[in-house]
Amino acid sequence: MSDEHPASEIRLGVMRLSRRLRAERPADGLSLNKSSILGHLRRRGPMTAGALAAADRQQPQSLTRVLAELQRDGLISRTRDDHDARQSVLSLTDAGREALARDLARRDAWLEIALDDVTDTERELLVLAARLMTRMAD
């Protein structure tokens, strides 16, 4: 790849790694949508469905089914919003936290093996790049 197009090179690298991590997701694991929702609740704490949809850049109605499934499976809970009784606040349950941790650990295991093939300097560079990409995405 040429240094003339760093955006293209970064996009390609991120996309290929993302596809590989998705491929490493176990068949019986959480869907990408479910793990994303649980991840937001773990990082940001309890939130309304609207706030959760905005955080995940989705429409609230798009989350109706997945939120119902997560609640049915005991991975999230709903309580009335203290400030607006018409809304519910969604929270991660202990079972949800454990399911997310198991799902992420399986993909992290593949990534740890892949990181064995890089130098310490490259590993540090990847960690720095990951932090920068997270900041850019937020």
N, CA, C and O atoms as CSV, one atom per row, in Angstrom:
chain,resi,resn,atom,element,x,y,z
A,1,MET,N,N,0.839,-1.188,0.000
A,1,MET,CA,C,0.000,0.000,0.000
A,1,MET,C,C,0.879,1.245,0.000
A,1,MET,O,O,2.003,1.229,0.503
A,2,SER,N,N,0.371,2.281,-0.550
A,2,SER,CA,C,1.111,3.532,-0.675
A,2,SER,C,C,0.849,4.440,0.506
A,2,SER,O,O,-0.239,4.438,1.082
A,3,ASP,N,N,1.866,5.222,0.862
A,3,ASP,CA,C,1.712,6.223,1.921
A,3,ASP,C,C,0.844,7.386,1.467
A,3,ASP,O,O,0.474,8.234,2.278
A,4,GLU,N,N,0.515,7.438,0.178
A,4,GLU,CA,C,-0.277,8.537,-0.356
A,4,GLU,C,C,-1.734,8.455,0.074
A,4,GLU,O,O,-2.441,9.461,0.009
A,5,HIS,N,N,-2.199,7.311,0.505
A,5,HIS,CA,C,-3.597,7.122,0.865
A,5,HIS,C,C,-3.730,6.469,2.241
A,5,HIS,O,O,-4.203,5.337,2.338
A,6,PRO,N,N,-3.322,7.159,3.299
A,6,PRO,CA,C,-3.379,6.527,4.624
A,6,PRO,C,C,-4.804,6.184,5.054
A,6,PRO,O,O,-5.008,5.170,5.721
A,7,ALA,N,N,-5.790,6.997,4.691
A,7,ALA,CA,C,-7.169,6.700,5.093
A,7,ALA,C,C,-7.616,5.360,4.515
A,7,ALA,O,O,-8.251,4.567,5.209
A,8,SER,N,N,-7.292,5.105,3.261
A,8,SER,CA,C,-7.664,3.836,2.627
A,8,SER,C,C,-6.966,2.660,3.289
A,8,SER,O,O,-7.571,1.610,3.506
A,9,GLU,N,N,-5.710,2.839,3.604
A,9,GLU,CA,C,-4.945,1.760,4.225
A,9,GLU,C,C,-5.480,1.455,5.629
A,9,GLU,O,O,-5.594,0.293,6.018
A,10,ILE,N,N,-5.801,2.494,6.372
A,10,ILE,CA,C,-6.362,2.294,7.720
A,10,ILE,C,C,-7.723,1.614,7.617
A,10,ILE,O,O,-7.994,0.661,8.347
A,11,ARG,N,N,-8.585,2.096,6.712
A,11,ARG,CA,C,-9.911,1.506,6.534
A,11,ARG,C,C,-9.801,0.034,6.192
A,11,ARG,O,O,-10.507,-0.796,6.765
A,12,LEU,N,N,-8.923,-0.293,5.267
A,12,LEU,CA,C,-8.753,-1.678,4.856
A,12,LEU,C,C,-8.281,-2.545,6.027
A,12,LEU,O,O,-8.812,-3.634,6.244
A,13,GLY,N,N,-7.303,-2.074,6.768
A,13,GLY,CA,C,-6.807,-2.841,7.910
A,13,GLY,C,C,-7.864,-3.053,8.974
A,13,GLY,O,O,-8.001,-4.152,9.512
A,14,VAL,N,N,-8.614,-2.002,9.279
A,14,VAL,CA,C,-9.675,-2.105,10.289
A,14,VAL,C,C,-10.759,-3.065,9.821
A,14,VAL,O,O,-11.241,-3.891,10.597
A,15,MET,N,N,-11.142,-2.957,8.549
A,15,MET,CA,C,-12.191,-3.838,8.025
A,15,MET,C,C,-11.759,-5.304,8.032
A,15,MET,O,O,-12.538,-6.181,8.404
A,16,ARG,N,N,-10.531,-5.565,7.625
A,16,ARG,CA,C,-10.065,-6.956,7.593
A,16,ARG,C,C,-9.979,-7.542,8.995
A,16,ARG,O,O,-10.368,-8.688,9.216
A,17,LEU,N,N,-9.468,-6.756,9.945
A,17,LEU,CA,C,-9.395,-7.240,11.324
A,17,LEU,C,C,-10.798,-7.436,11.893
A,17,LEU,O,O,-11.052,-8.412,12.599
A,18,SER,N,N,-11.700,-6.518,11.590
A,18,SER,CA,C,-13.079,-6.635,12.062
A,18,SER,C,C,-13.740,-7.904,11.527
A,18,SER,O,O,-14.406,-8.624,12.271
A,19,ARG,N,N,-13.554,-8.174,10.246
A,19,ARG,CA,C,-14.119,-9.396,9.660
A,19,ARG,C,C,-13.544,-10.647,10.331
A,19,ARG,O,O,-14.266,-11.605,10.605
A,20,ARG,N,N,-12.249,-10.621,10.587
A,20,ARG,CA,C,-11.614,-11.784,11.212
A,20,ARG,C,C,-12.137,-11.992,12.629
A,20,ARG,O,O,-12.398,-13.124,13.037
A,21,LEU,N,N,-12.291,-10.898,13.382
A,21,LEU,CA,C,-12.826,-11.017,14.742
A,21,LEU,C,C,-14.269,-11.523,14.711
A,21,LEU,O,O,-14.668,-12.307,15.572
A,22,ARG,N,N,-15.052,-11.081,13.729
A,22,ARG,CA,C,-16.428,-11.590,13.593
A,22,ARG,C,C,-16.397,-13.083,13.286
A,22,ARG,O,O,-17.210,-13.847,13.806
A,23,ALA,N,N,-15.462,-13.493,12.444
A,23,ALA,CA,C,-15.351,-14.918,12.090
A,23,ALA,C,C,-14.962,-15.759,13.299
A,23,ALA,O,O,-15.312,-16.937,13.376
A,24,GLU,N,N,-14.245,-15.168,14.234
A,24,GLU,CA,C,-13.818,-15.890,15.439
A,24,GLU,C,C,-14.928,-15.968,16.482
A,24,GLU,O,O,-14.781,-16.644,17.501
A,25,ARG,N,N,-16.033,-15.278,16.230
A,25,ARG,CA,C,-17.169,-15.318,17.147
A,25,ARG,C,C,-17.768,-16.717,17.120
A,25,ARG,O,O,-18.065,-17.235,16.044
A,26,PRO,N,N,-17.949,-17.336,18.271
A,26,PRO,CA,C,-18.500,-18.690,18.285
A,26,PRO,C,C,-19.945,-18.706,17.786
A,26,PRO,O,O,-20.685,-17.740,17.972
A,27,ALA,N,N,-20.335,-19.801,17.159
A,27,ALA,CA,C,-21.689,-19.925,16.612
A,27,ALA,C,C,-22.751,-19.762,17.698
A,27,ALA,O,O,-23.838,-19.249,17.430
A,28,ASP,N,N,-22.447,-20.192,18.911
A,28,ASP,CA,C,-23.416,-20.087,20.005
A,28,ASP,C,C,-23.236,-18.801,20.816
A,28,ASP,O,O,-23.850,-18.641,21.871
A,29,GLY,N,N,-22.408,-17.900,20.331
A,29,GLY,CA,C,-22.145,-16.646,21.046
A,29,GLY,C,C,-23.232,-15.608,20.798
A,29,GLY,O,O,-24.211,-15.858,20.095
A,30,LEU,N,N,-23.038,-14.468,21.380
A,30,LEU,CA,C,-23.959,-13.350,21.204
A,30,LEU,C,C,-23.862,-12.821,19.775
A,30,LEU,O,O,-22.795,-12.857,19.162
A,31,SER,N,N,-24.981,-12.333,19.252
A,31,SER,CA,C,-24.927,-11.669,17.951
A,31,SER,C,C,-24.119,-10.387,18.118
A,31,SER,O,O,-23.931,-9.900,19.233
A,32,LEU,N,N,-23.647,-9.850,17.009
A,32,LEU,CA,C,-22.889,-8.599,17.078
A,32,LEU,C,C,-23.735,-7.480,17.661
A,32,LEU,O,O,-23.233,-6.657,18.426
A,33,ASN,N,N,-25.021,-7.440,17.306
A,33,ASN,CA,C,-25.919,-6.415,17.824
A,33,ASN,C,C,-26.089,-6.551,19.337
A,33,ASN,O,O,-26.045,-5.558,20.064
A,34,LYS,N,N,-26.281,-7.774,19.802
A,34,LYS,CA,C,-26.444,-7.994,21.242
A,34,LYS,C,C,-25.173,-7.649,22.005
A,34,LYS,O,O,-25.234,-7.013,23.057
A,35,SER,N,N,-24.025,-8.062,21.487
A,35,SER,CA,C,-22.784,-7.755,22.204
A,35,SER,C,C,-22.529,-6.251,22.204
A,35,SER,O,O,-21.977,-5.722,23.169
A,36,SER,N,N,-22.917,-5.561,21.147
A,36,SER,CA,C,-22.760,-4.106,21.104
A,36,SER,C,C,-23.637,-3.434,22.157
A,36,SER,O,O,-23.183,-2.537,22.867
A,37,ILE,N,N,-24.881,-3.861,22.256
A,37,ILE,CA,C,-25.817,-3.290,23.237
A,37,ILE,C,C,-25.321,-3.556,24.655
A,37,ILE,O,O,-25.291,-2.647,25.485
A,38,LEU,N,N,-24.934,-4.796,24.932
A,38,LEU,CA,C,-24.429,-5.126,26.268
A,38,LEU,C,C,-23.151,-4.350,26.570
A,38,LEU,O,O,-22.935,-3.922,27.704
A,39,GLY,N,N,-22.314,-4.170,25.571
A,39,GLY,CA,C,-21.084,-3.408,25.752
A,39,GLY,C,C,-21.349,-1.956,26.120
A,39,GLY,O,O,-20.678,-1.402,26.991
A,40,HIS,N,N,-22.324,-1.336,25.462
A,40,HIS,CA,C,-22.681,0.043,25.811
A,40,HIS,C,C,-23.157,0.123,27.263
A,40,HIS,O,O,-22.768,1.029,27.999
A,41,LEU,N,N,-24.000,-0.828,27.669
A,41,LEU,CA,C,-24.516,-0.810,29.042
A,41,LEU,C,C,-23.386,-1.052,30.054
A,41,LEU,O,O,-23.400,-0.488,31.148
A,42,ARG,N,N,-22.420,-1.882,29.691
A,42,ARG,CA,C,-21.289,-2.124,30.595
A,42,ARG,C,C,-20.432,-0.872,30.736
A,42,ARG,O,O,-20.029,-0.514,31.843
A,43,ARG,N,N,-20.155,-0.211,29.623
A,43,ARG,CA,C,-19.279,0.972,29.648
A,43,ARG,C,C,-19.970,2.209,30.207
A,43,ARG,O,O,-19.358,2.975,30.951
A,44,ARG,N,N,-21.238,2.410,29.858
A,44,ARG,CA,C,-21.920,3.674,30.179
A,44,ARG,C,C,-22.912,3.578,31.325
A,44,ARG,O,O,-23.368,4.598,31.842
A,45,GLY,N,N,-23.249,2.355,31.726
A,45,GLY,CA,C,-24.210,2.197,32.804
A,45,GLY,C,C,-25.642,2.223,32.284
A,45,GLY,O,O,-25.869,2.281,31.075
A,46,PRO,N,N,-26.610,2.179,33.204
A,46,PRO,CA,C,-28.019,2.136,32.815
A,46,PRO,C,C,-28.399,3.320,31.923
A,46,PRO,O,O,-27.923,4.439,32.116
A,47,MET,N,N,-29.263,3.053,30.947
A,47,MET,CA,C,-29.714,4.097,30.034
A,47,MET,C,C,-31.053,3.720,29.418
A,47,MET,O,O,-31.456,2.557,29.436
A,48,THR,N,N,-31.734,4.719,28.874
A,48,THR,CA,C,-33.009,4.470,28.201
A,48,THR,C,C,-32.741,3.828,26.842
A,48,THR,O,O,-31.620,3.849,26.332
A,49,ALA,N,N,-33.799,3.259,26.274
A,49,ALA,CA,C,-33.669,2.649,24.952
A,49,ALA,C,C,-33.266,3.700,23.918
A,49,ALA,O,O,-32.470,3.415,23.022
A,50,GLY,N,N,-33.801,4.898,24.035
A,50,GLY,CA,C,-33.451,5.969,23.098
A,50,GLY,C,C,-31.995,6.357,23.194
A,50,GLY,O,O,-31.337,6.552,22.172
A,51,ALA,N,N,-31.478,6.474,24.408
A,51,ALA,CA,C,-30.068,6.815,24.597
A,51,ALA,C,C,-29.173,5.683,24.100
A,51,ALA,O,O,-28.117,5.923,23.515
A,52,LEU,N,N,-29.603,4.462,24.336
A,52,LEU,CA,C,-28.848,3.299,23.881
A,52,LEU,C,C,-28.815,3.246,22.349
A,52,LEU,O,O,-27.772,2.969,21.756
A,53,ALA,N,N,-29.954,3.511,21.719
A,53,ALA,CA,C,-30.014,3.532,20.254
A,53,ALA,C,C,-29.095,4.622,19.700
A,53,ALA,O,O,-28.383,4.398,18.721
A,54,ALA,N,N,-29.111,5.790,20.319
A,54,ALA,CA,C,-28.253,6.883,19.861
A,54,ALA,C,C,-26.779,6.512,20.026
A,54,ALA,O,O,-25.964,6.789,19.147
A,55,ALA,N,N,-26.444,5.891,21.142
A,55,ALA,CA,C,-25.056,5.490,21.384
A,55,ALA,C,C,-24.589,4.473,20.353
A,55,ALA,O,O,-23.415,4.456,19.981
A,56,ASP,N,N,-25.505,3.624,19.888
A,56,ASP,CA,C,-25.172,2.581,18.920
A,56,ASP,C,C,-25.482,3.015,17.485
A,56,ASP,O,O,-25.347,2.232,16.545
A,57,ARG,N,N,-25.897,4.268,17.335
A,57,ARG,CA,C,-26.232,4.845,16.022
A,57,ARG,C,C,-27.291,4.021,15.287
A,57,ARG,O,O,-27.152,3.694,14.108
A,58,GLN,N,N,-28.363,3.698,16.033
A,58,GLN,CA,C,-29.498,2.972,15.472
A,58,GLN,C,C,-30.773,3.734,15.800
A,58,GLN,O,O,-30.768,4.643,16.631
A,59,GLN,N,N,-31.861,3.360,15.147
A,59,GLN,CA,C,-33.171,3.902,15.472
A,59,GLN,C,C,-33.731,3.102,16.648
A,59,GLN,O,O,-33.560,1.884,16.698
A,60,PRO,N,N,-34.403,3.775,17.603
A,60,PRO,CA,C,-34.932,3.039,18.769
A,60,PRO,C,C,-35.808,1.844,18.381
A,60,PRO,O,O,-35.729,0.786,19.006
A,61,GLN,N,N,-36.641,2.013,17.353
A,61,GLN,CA,C,-37.521,0.907,16.955
A,61,GLN,C,C,-36.737,-0.285,16.407
A,61,GLN,O,O,-37.236,-1.410,16.406
A,62,SER,N,N,-35.523,-0.044,15.945
A,62,SER,CA,C,-34.675,-1.141,15.449
A,62,SER,C,C,-34.204,-2.042,16.579
A,62,SER,O,O,-33.833,-3.193,16.348
A,63,LEU,N,N,-34.217,-1.522,17.797
A,63,LEU,CA,C,-33.724,-2.294,18.943
A,63,LEU,C,C,-34.827,-3.038,19.688
A,63,LEU,O,O,-34.535,-3.817,20.595
A,64,THR,N,N,-36.076,-2.816,19.326
A,64,THR,CA,C,-37.195,-3.392,20.075
A,64,THR,C,C,-37.047,-4.900,20.259
A,64,THR,O,O,-37.141,-5.406,21.377
A,65,ARG,N,N,-36.816,-5.617,19.157
A,65,ARG,CA,C,-36.736,-7.077,19.221
A,65,ARG,C,C,-35.517,-7.537,20.016
A,65,ARG,O,O,-35.631,-8.419,20.867
A,66,VAL,N,N,-34.345,-6.944,19.744
A,66,VAL,CA,C,-33.124,-7.391,20.422
A,66,VAL,C,C,-33.198,-7.086,21.923
A,66,VAL,O,O,-32.724,-7.881,22.735
A,67,LEU,N,N,-33.782,-5.953,22.294
A,67,LEU,CA,C,-33.928,-5.638,23.720
A,67,LEU,C,C,-34.875,-6.623,24.400
A,67,LEU,O,O,-34.634,-7.044,25.531
A,68,ALA,N,N,-35.957,-6.990,23.702
A,68,ALA,CA,C,-36.894,-7.979,24.261
A,68,ALA,C,C,-36.200,-9.324,24.461
A,68,ALA,O,O,-36.405,-9.986,25.478
A,69,GLU,N,N,-35.369,-9.732,23.479
A,69,GLU,CA,C,-34.636,-11.000,23.605
A,69,GLU,C,C,-33.624,-10.946,24.744
A,69,GLU,O,O,-33.494,-11.905,25.504
A,70,LEU,N,N,-32.911,-9.836,24.865
A,70,LEU,CA,C,-31.936,-9.701,25.951
A,70,LEU,C,C,-32.618,-9.754,27.311
A,70,LEU,O,O,-32.098,-10.356,28.250
A,71,GLN,N,N,-33.791,-9.117,27.415
A,71,GLN,CA,C,-34.529,-9.144,28.673
A,71,GLN,C,C,-35.060,-10.552,28.941
A,71,GLN,O,O,-34.963,-11.046,30.065
A,72,ARG,N,N,-35.619,-11.198,27.922
A,72,ARG,CA,C,-36.137,-12.566,28.069
A,72,ARG,C,C,-35.051,-13.519,28.542
A,72,ARG,O,O,-35.308,-14.418,29.342
A,73,ASP,N,N,-33.824,-13.315,28.038
A,73,ASP,CA,C,-32.706,-14.184,28.402
A,73,ASP,C,C,-32.046,-13.785,29.723
A,73,ASP,O,O,-31.079,-14.416,30.150
A,74,GLY,N,N,-32.565,-12.742,30.368
A,74,GLY,CA,C,-32.043,-12.323,31.669
A,74,GLY,C,C,-30.728,-11.566,31.588
A,74,GLY,O,O,-30.017,-11.451,32.586
A,75,LEU,N,N,-30.394,-11.042,30.399
A,75,LEU,CA,C,-29.116,-10.343,30.239
A,75,LEU,C,C,-29.231,-8.847,30.523
A,75,LEU,O,O,-28.235,-8.190,30.824
A,76,ILE,N,N,-30.449,-8.314,30.427
A,76,ILE,CA,C,-30.706,-6.928,30.817
A,76,ILE,C,C,-31.977,-6.892,31.649
A,76,ILE,O,O,-32.784,-7.821,31.610
A,77,SER,N,N,-32.147,-5.820,32.396
A,77,SER,CA,C,-33.391,-5.616,33.142
A,77,SER,C,C,-33.935,-4.238,32.794
A,77,SER,O,O,-33.195,-3.354,32.362
A,78,ARG,N,N,-35.239,-4.067,32.989
A,78,ARG,CA,C,-35.902,-2.783,32.752
A,78,ARG,C,C,-36.520,-2.299,34.053
A,78,ARG,O,O,-37.152,-3.067,34.778
A,79,THR,N,N,-36.333,-1.035,34.335
A,79,THR,CA,C,-37.003,-0.400,35.473
A,79,THR,C,C,-37.584,0.924,34.995
A,79,THR,O,O,-37.130,1.478,33.994
A,80,ARG,N,N,-38.562,1.418,35.690
A,80,ARG,CA,C,-39.164,2.715,35.338
A,80,ARG,C,C,-38.155,3.828,35.574
A,80,ARG,O,O,-37.416,3.819,36.558
A,81,ASP,N,N,-38.138,4.775,34.665
A,81,ASP,CA,C,-37.296,5.957,34.796
A,81,ASP,C,C,-37.864,6.834,35.912
A,81,ASP,O,O,-39.050,7.166,35.903
A,82,ASP,N,N,-37.014,7.209,36.875
A,82,ASP,CA,C,-37.454,8.050,38.000
A,82,ASP,C,C,-37.940,9.420,37.545
A,82,ASP,O,O,-38.794,10.026,38.191
A,83,HIS,N,N,-37.394,9.907,36.429
A,83,HIS,CA,C,-37.724,11.247,35.949
A,83,HIS,C,C,-38.871,11.259,34.950
A,83,HIS,O,O,-39.526,12.288,34.786
A,84,ASP,N,N,-39.129,10.151,34.286
A,84,ASP,CA,C,-40.176,10.071,33.276
A,84,ASP,C,C,-40.751,8.661,33.313
A,84,ASP,O,O,-40.173,7.737,32.740
A,85,ALA,N,N,-41.879,8.493,33.981
A,85,ALA,CA,C,-42.480,7.173,34.180
A,85,ALA,C,C,-42.897,6.506,32.872
A,85,ALA,O,O,-43.192,5.311,32.855
A,86,ARG,N,N,-42.925,7.267,31.776
A,86,ARG,CA,C,-43.279,6.677,30.473
A,86,ARG,C,C,-42.114,5.892,29.886
A,86,ARG,O,O,-42.303,5.093,28.969
A,87,GLN,N,N,-40.921,6.113,30.404
A,87,GLN,CA,C,-39.727,5.461,29.866
A,87,GLN,C,C,-39.197,4.406,30.821
A,87,GLN,O,O,-39.455,4.429,32.025
A,88,SER,N,N,-38.449,3.483,30.237
A,88,SER,CA,C,-37.759,2.456,31.023
A,88,SER,C,C,-36.271,2.716,30.955
A,88,SER,O,O,-35.758,3.250,29.972
A,89,VAL,N,N,-35.593,2.332,32.012
A,89,VAL,CA,C,-34.134,2.380,32.037
A,89,VAL,C,C,-33.641,0.944,31.944
A,89,VAL,O,O,-34.081,0.068,32.689
A,90,LEU,N,N,-32.724,0.724,31.020
A,90,LEU,CA,C,-32.171,-0.610,30.802
A,90,LEU,C,C,-30.856,-0.739,31.547
A,90,LEU,O,O,-30.022,0.167,31.525
A,91,SER,N,N,-30.680,-1.875,32.208
A,91,SER,CA,C,-29.456,-2.130,32.972
A,91,SER,C,C,-28.925,-3.513,32.625
A,91,SER,O,O,-29.681,-4.426,32.291
A,92,LEU,N,N,-27.623,-3.640,32.711
A,92,LEU,CA,C,-26.957,-4.918,32.499
A,92,LEU,C,C,-27.099,-5.749,33.771
A,92,LEU,O,O,-26.822,-5.262,34.867
A,93,THR,N,N,-27.526,-6.991,33.628
A,93,THR,CA,C,-27.618,-7.887,34.784
A,93,THR,C,C,-26.274,-8.598,34.972
A,93,THR,O,O,-25.392,-8.515,34.117
A,94,ASP,N,N,-26.135,-9.286,36.084
A,94,ASP,CA,C,-24.914,-10.074,36.295
A,94,ASP,C,C,-24.764,-11.127,35.191
A,94,ASP,O,O,-23.661,-11.373,34.704
A,95,ALA,N,N,-25.886,-11.745,34.804
A,95,ALA,CA,C,-25.840,-12.749,33.732
A,95,ALA,C,C,-25.413,-12.098,32.412
A,95,ALA,O,O,-24.674,-12.704,31.636
A,96,GLY,N,N,-25.865,-10.887,32.158
A,96,GLY,CA,C,-25.470,-10.166,30.951
A,96,GLY,C,C,-23.990,-9.830,30.956
A,96,GLY,O,O,-23.314,-9.942,29.933
A,97,ARG,N,N,-23.496,-9.421,32.105
A,97,ARG,CA,C,-22.071,-9.095,32.247
A,97,ARG,C,C,-21.221,-10.349,31.998
A,97,ARG,O,O,-20.187,-10.286,31.333
A,98,GLU,N,N,-21.672,-11.487,32.540
A,98,GLU,CA,C,-20.946,-12.743,32.357
A,98,GLU,C,C,-20.997,-13.216,30.903
A,98,GLU,O,O,-19.989,-13.679,30.370
A,99,ALA,N,N,-22.161,-13.105,30.259
A,99,ALA,CA,C,-22.304,-13.526,28.863
A,99,ALA,C,C,-21.410,-12.678,27.962
A,99,ALA,O,O,-20.763,-13.202,27.055
A,100,LEU,N,N,-21.374,-11.381,28.208
A,100,LEU,CA,C,-20.527,-10.498,27.419
A,100,LEU,C,C,-19.053,-10.830,27.643
A,100,LEU,O,O,-18.276,-10.882,26.690
A,101,ALA,N,N,-18.674,-11.051,28.878
A,101,ALA,CA,C,-17.278,-11.379,29.187
A,101,ALA,C,C,-16.855,-12.673,28.499
A,101,ALA,O,O,-15.750,-12.749,27.962
A,102,ARG,N,N,-17.717,-13.691,28.505
A,102,ARG,CA,C,-17.410,-14.968,27.835
A,102,ARG,C,C,-17.248,-14.763,26.333
A,102,ARG,O,O,-16.318,-15.284,25.719
A,103,ASP,N,N,-18.163,-14.000,25.756
A,103,ASP,CA,C,-18.136,-13.761,24.320
A,103,ASP,C,C,-16.864,-13.015,23.911
A,103,ASP,O,O,-16.211,-13.384,22.936
A,104,LEU,N,N,-16.521,-11.979,24.649
A,104,LEU,CA,C,-15.320,-11.205,24.329
A,104,LEU,C,C,-14.050,-12.013,24.573
A,104,LEU,O,O,-13.076,-11.879,23.831
A,105,ALA,N,N,-14.055,-12.842,25.597
A,105,ALA,CA,C,-12.868,-13.648,25.919
A,105,ALA,C,C,-12.535,-14.619,24.787
A,105,ALA,O,O,-11.362,-14.878,24.520
A,106,ARG,N,N,-13.546,-15.150,24.129
A,106,ARG,CA,C,-13.296,-16.083,23.025
A,106,ARG,C,C,-12.591,-15.375,21.870
A,106,ARG,O,O,-11.659,-15.920,21.279
A,107,ARG,N,N,-13.040,-14.159,21.550
A,107,ARG,CA,C,-12.393,-13.425,20.459
A,107,ARG,C,C,-11.024,-12.907,20.880
A,107,ARG,O,O,-10.088,-12.886,20.081
A,108,ASP,N,N,-10.912,-12.491,22.139
A,108,ASP,CA,C,-9.618,-12.030,22.639
A,108,ASP,C,C,-8.586,-13.151,22.607
A,108,ASP,O,O,-7.400,-12.891,22.409
A,109,ALA,N,N,-9.023,-14.394,22.800
A,109,ALA,CA,C,-8.099,-15.527,22.780
A,109,ALA,C,C,-7.448,-15.641,21.401
A,109,ALA,O,O,-6.243,-15.873,21.302
A,110,TRP,N,N,-8.245,-15.479,20.333
A,110,TRP,CA,C,-7.655,-15.509,18.990
A,110,TRP,C,C,-6.682,-14.341,18.810
A,110,TRP,O,O,-5.595,-14.510,18.259
A,111,LEU,N,N,-7.077,-13.174,19.273
A,111,LEU,CA,C,-6.239,-11.993,19.098
A,111,LEU,C,C,-4.921,-12.139,19.860
A,111,LEU,O,O,-3.880,-11.709,19.364
A,112,GLU,N,N,-4.942,-12.726,21.038
A,112,GLU,CA,C,-3.701,-12.968,21.792
A,112,GLU,C,C,-2.745,-13.855,21.005
A,112,GLU,O,O,-1.536,-13.621,20.999
A,113,ILE,N,N,-3.285,-14.872,20.342
A,113,ILE,CA,C,-2.449,-15.755,19.519
A,113,ILE,C,C,-1.859,-14.963,18.349
A,113,ILE,O,O,-0.678,-15.104,18.031
A,114,ALA,N,N,-2.682,-14.133,17.715
A,114,ALA,CA,C,-2.201,-13.323,16.591
A,114,ALA,C,C,-1.133,-12.336,17.051
A,114,ALA,O,O,-0.199,-12.049,16.303
A,115,LEU,N,N,-1.256,-11.815,18.264
A,115,LEU,CA,C,-0.279,-10.858,18.784
A,115,LEU,C,C,1.066,-11.503,19.105
A,115,LEU,O,O,2.071,-10.808,19.258
A,116,ASP,N,N,1.084,-12.828,19.207
A,116,ASP,CA,C,2.359,-13.530,19.435
A,116,ASP,C,C,3.325,-13.335,18.267
A,116,ASP,O,O,4.537,-13.477,18.426
A,117,ASP,N,N,2.781,-13.012,17.100
A,117,ASP,CA,C,3.612,-12.861,15.899
A,117,ASP,C,C,4.119,-11.438,15.678
A,117,ASP,O,O,4.705,-11.152,14.634
A,118,VAL,N,N,3.903,-10.539,16.643
A,118,VAL,CA,C,4.384,-9.166,16.487
A,118,VAL,C,C,5.423,-8.861,17.567
A,118,VAL,O,O,5.474,-9.510,18.612
A,119,THR,N,N,6.238,-7.866,17.285
A,119,THR,CA,C,7.267,-7.469,18.260
A,119,THR,C,C,6.622,-6.666,19.381
A,119,THR,O,O,5.471,-6.246,19.263
A,120,ASP,N,N,7.360,-6.452,20.468
A,120,ASP,CA,C,6.858,-5.635,21.575
A,120,ASP,C,C,6.541,-4.224,21.100
A,120,ASP,O,O,5.539,-3.637,21.510
A,121,THR,N,N,7.384,-3.684,20.246
A,121,THR,CA,C,7.156,-2.330,19.717
A,121,THR,C,C,5.887,-2.296,18.875
A,121,THR,O,O,5.098,-1.357,18.986
A,122,GLU,N,N,5.680,-3.309,18.034
A,122,GLU,CA,C,4.472,-3.360,17.214
A,122,GLU,C,C,3.229,-3.501,18.094
A,122,GLU,O,O,2.186,-2.911,17.812
A,123,ARG,N,N,3.352,-4.290,19.162
A,123,ARG,CA,C,2.221,-4.461,20.085
A,123,ARG,C,C,1.868,-3.121,20.730
A,123,ARG,O,O,0.693,-2.764,20.814
A,124,GLU,N,N,2.873,-2.385,21.183
A,124,GLU,CA,C,2.637,-1.068,21.785
A,124,GLU,C,C,2.008,-0.122,20.771
A,124,GLU,O,O,1.126,0.664,21.118
A,125,LEU,N,N,2.448,-0.190,19.538
A,125,LEU,CA,C,1.899,0.643,18.480
A,125,LEU,C,C,0.434,0.282,18.216
A,125,LEU,O,O,-0.399,1.167,18.018
A,126,LEU,N,N,0.126,-1.000,18.212
A,126,LEU,CA,C,-1.264,-1.424,18.017
A,126,LEU,C,C,-2.161,-0.945,19.159
A,126,LEU,O,O,-3.292,-0.524,18.920
A,127,VAL,N,N,-1.671,-1.005,20.380
A,127,VAL,CA,C,-2.457,-0.515,21.520
A,127,VAL,C,C,-2.711,0.980,21.376
A,127,VAL,O,O,-3.829,1.443,21.604
A,128,LEU,N,N,-1.696,1.729,21.006
A,128,LEU,CA,C,-1.856,3.163,20.788
A,128,LEU,C,C,-2.851,3.428,19.657
A,128,LEU,O,O,-3.721,4.290,19.786
A,129,ALA,N,N,-2.727,2.698,18.560
A,129,ALA,CA,C,-3.647,2.861,17.429
A,129,ALA,C,C,-5.080,2.528,17.849
A,129,ALA,O,O,-6.017,3.213,17.439
A,130,ALA,N,N,-5.256,1.490,18.656
A,130,ALA,CA,C,-6.594,1.121,19.124
A,130,ALA,C,C,-7.208,2.247,19.952
A,130,ALA,O,O,-8.389,2.560,19.800
A,131,ARG,N,N,-6.416,2.848,20.819
A,131,ARG,CA,C,-6.910,3.971,21.628
A,131,ARG,C,C,-7.298,5.150,20.746
A,131,ARG,O,O,-8.322,5.793,20.976
A,132,LEU,N,N,-6.479,5.431,19.736
A,132,LEU,CA,C,-6.795,6.531,18.819
A,132,LEU,C,C,-8.068,6.244,18.022
A,132,LEU,O,O,-8.899,7.134,17.844
A,133,MET,N,N,-8.225,5.010,17.542
A,133,MET,CA,C,-9.421,4.661,16.783
A,133,MET,C,C,-10.670,4.731,17.654
A,133,MET,O,O,-11.728,5.157,17.191
A,134,THR,N,N,-10.552,4.316,18.906
A,134,THR,CA,C,-11.683,4.418,19.829
A,134,THR,C,C,-12.067,5.882,20.022
A,134,THR,O,O,-13.247,6.230,19.994
A,135,ARG,N,N,-11.085,6.717,20.212
A,135,ARG,CA,C,-11.354,8.147,20.371
A,135,ARG,C,C,-12.008,8.721,19.118
A,135,ARG,O,O,-12.958,9.498,19.217
A,136,MET,N,N,-11.515,8.350,17.950
A,136,MET,CA,C,-12.097,8.832,16.701
A,136,MET,C,C,-13.546,8.368,16.548
A,136,MET,O,O,-14.406,9.128,16.103
A,137,ALA,N,N,-13.803,7.123,16.919
A,137,ALA,CA,C,-15.148,6.563,16.772
A,137,ALA,C,C,-16.138,7.202,17.725
A,137,ALA,O,O,-17.323,7.318,17.415
A,138,ASP,N,N,-15.651,7.616,18.883
A,138,ASP,CA,C,-16.541,8.252,19.864
A,138,ASP,C,C,-16.816,9.681,19.461
A,138,ASP,O,O,-17.544,10.390,20.156
